[in-house]
Each structure stands twice: as structure tokens, then as C-alpha cells.
């Protein structure tokens, strides 16, 4: 039990639509990362938010965007959905402090299907 | 981050030790070895990490070779609930927090 929750658990959208996925956790973290996991593959890093600002991005286009709120919740927004966006979307929280190492705690994910 | 190589799948008998290897021949001196696992339909779960010394916690042991080019994750008494995909990741400890997952090893624990 990581204390990280994601909503919704499953979602079906049509190509071209927009989607918002949510992640929340108990207090005590200042960094949230989002990952995309296609079927049969390992998770791929999308981006990270540190104290409400984007702090690193993987190889994903600008139509993938996010927000982090003061209450420790976070959103992933994807515009102009494509069929290849069908995947499990995972958020991970952790505490980021220079010189220290902390493991990341993942949520259960949101399964997005684009038709 | 250094690239890792893991066997795609392994089987283990319930109650026996599961030894999962990982090669990371290009690892840098400041890169740690992390292990995560992902049970079906769940998010990845942190298991253990280390720099050069062997490490042990309540879940597993991590053995890192002296040259640090490979490591082995040991689950001392595997149970059916240990069936999962195990990911070996090497990364600099505090420079950003992106995890680069490879394909991992699918461990099947059999009765």
C-alpha cells in the first residue's frame, strides 16, 4: 500500500479527444513523475513536477502536459489523442532533496484506451 | 543512465531462492543499482538499491560484483506472490528522478 491513488482506473476515449488523469497521495512529497506503459513494455518517463513546476521531460510531445497542486495532487493532460496513446499511465511520488536518495512510490495506474 | 541487460523470463519453484541477474557493464562510478518489481495490474514497487556493497532488507538481497558490472537480486524464499516483472535500473542517485525501465525479467514462481 503506497498511499498513492489514481483516477479513473479505466477510461475509453476517441481519437482526437482530450483526457485528464489524476494522481493524489498523502502529504510529505514534493515531486511527482508520470510514466506511460504500453502493453508488454516497461514504463517510459513522460515528465516530472517539482514544487509545482515541470522539472524534466522525456521524449513526449507538448500535447502531453501536467500540473501539480499545493495539496499534493497532480494531473496529466493529453490533447488530440492518438491510437498509440493507449497505455497504462502511472504516477510516482517521492521526496527530492539534493544529495539524498529516496525510492519512488507508484500508484496503481489508469488504463487508457483510445479507439 | 547506463543500460542494463536482463533475461526476459525465469522460473522458480515456490520456497526456493530466486536469483535474478542483471548486467550493467557501462555503469559509472556514481550510478546506483535499483531494483523494482511490477505485479500484474499494479504500479512498480521499489525493492532495494545499492552502490557497491551488498545490501539486504526485508524483501530481498542485492549482490553487486566487485567490478560493479553486474548484480543479482535474490529473493531467498520465493512465494507465488513474488510472480512479477523485475526491473534492474542504474541511475545517478540524486540528479533528477527519472527512472529508465528496460524490458525486465518476468519471474514465474511455480508451486
Interface residues (C-beta under 8 A of the other chain):
Chain A: X2 X4 X31 X33 X35 X41 X42 X43 X44 X45 X48 X55 X56 X58 X90 X92 X94 X96 X97 X98 X99 X100 X101 X103 X104 X105 X106 X107 X108 X109
Chain B: X32 X34 X41 X42 X43 X44 X45 X46 X49 X85 X87 X93 X94 X96 X97 X98 X99 X100 X101 X102 X103 X104
